[in-house]
Amino acid sequence: MQFRVPQFIEIEDQIIGPLTIKQFLYLLAGVGILTILWFYLTLVAFLLIGLPISIFMLALAFYKVNGRPFISLIGSFVKYITKPKLYLWRKK
């Protein structure tokens, strides 16, 4: 009996149009944050705060570094910052 083996198992499913569910949720979170800021801030403050937030959310959704998602780069950066950087070798 023959079975069909999936060929591209490393590619995420595109759920909403050309977007994966992660990309859609990152964009939805960005739009939600920007909507809340729109109602509570003036136009100048909204632009100053909203522009970096929108760039960050777009990077989370679409930017890849060496084929890895941007969120993994952020995780590696946080791990690098929080871990000790001095390694001593002691022979026991």
N, C-alpha and C positions, 0 to 999 in steps of 0.2 A: 504494500500500500504506500503511495507517495503522498507526501505532505508538502505544502508550499511553505518555504521559509522566508520570513520578512527580510528584505535586503537592507533597508535603511532604518535600523532600529535606534540609531543615535540621534536621529532628527526628531525634534518635538513636533507634535501634531499642531496644525494650524486650526484653531477653533473658531476665531472670529475674523473672517476675511483672511488677510495675509498675516495676521498676528497670532502668536502663541498665547496661551492663557497667562503666562508670566508677563509678557509684554503688555497685554491688555490690562492686567491688574496694576502694573507700574504706572501706566498712563492714566488709568482711572483714579489712582491715589493722587497723582499730580493734579489732575483736574479738580478733584475734591478739595485738596489743600488750597489751590488757587481760587476756587469759588468762595471758600470761607474767608480768605484774605481779602477778596474783592469787596465783601460786605462790611468788613471791619476797618479797612485802611483807606487812606486817601489815595488818589491816583499816583502821585509821586512815590509814596511809600510802597504801594502795591507793585509798581514797576521795579523799584530797587530790591524788594524782597522776592517778588515773584519770578523775575528773570533767572536768578541762580537756581531757584527751585525747579523751574521748568527745564533748564539745561540739565540739571542733575537727573531728573526723572526721564528725560529723553535718553541720556547716557545709560541709565539703568536698563531701559527698554531695548535700545538698539546698538550701543557701542560695544565692540568686542576687542580685546587686547590679546594678540597671538591666538585667536580662535577661542578664547575663554570669555565668558560674560563679565561685564564690568563689576557685578556684585562680588565675584570671586576675587577680583583685584582689590576691592575695598576690604574684604575679609582678610586677605593676605597682608594688606597694609596695617590693619588694626592689630593683627597677630604680631607683626614685626615691631610695632610701637610698644606693645604691652609686654613682650617677652624680654628677659635679660639678654644682653648682647655680649657679655664677657664670658668666654668659655675657657676654663682652665683644665689642663690635662695633668692628672696626678696618677703616677704609677702606684698601684697597690701592692 
